[in-house]
Amino acid sequence: MIIAYFFSGVFFVNGVPHFVHGISGNPFQSPFASPPGVGESSPLVNVLWGSSNFIFGYVLLAYAGFFELGLNLPSLAFVGGGLAIAVILAVHFGRVRNT
């Protein structure tokens, strides 16, 4: 169950840049671009990709078991997953977008 909480955090945080760029009308990197993760996809693709990340993150969170906010292992796993992907995305997009 802890792994599900971890990946729920990963999906929630990964959805943020795609969704925000998409609803702002800006193209952004996505796995559907060419090359994947480097080329930019349309705002619509990014809204859909960000939304699917939110949905999948929610499904993992909701069906992994009882989740209660607070200083506990499930919350730490969720935050840890979000922080891990945030660092990975910051490094990746920092390289890609500043070339």
Secondary structure, 3 states (H helix, E strand, C coil): CHHHHHHHHHHHHHHHHHHHHHHCCCCEECCCCCCCCCCEECHHHHHHHHHHHHHHHHHHHHHCCCCCCCCCHHHHHHHHHHHHHHHHHHHHHHHHHCC
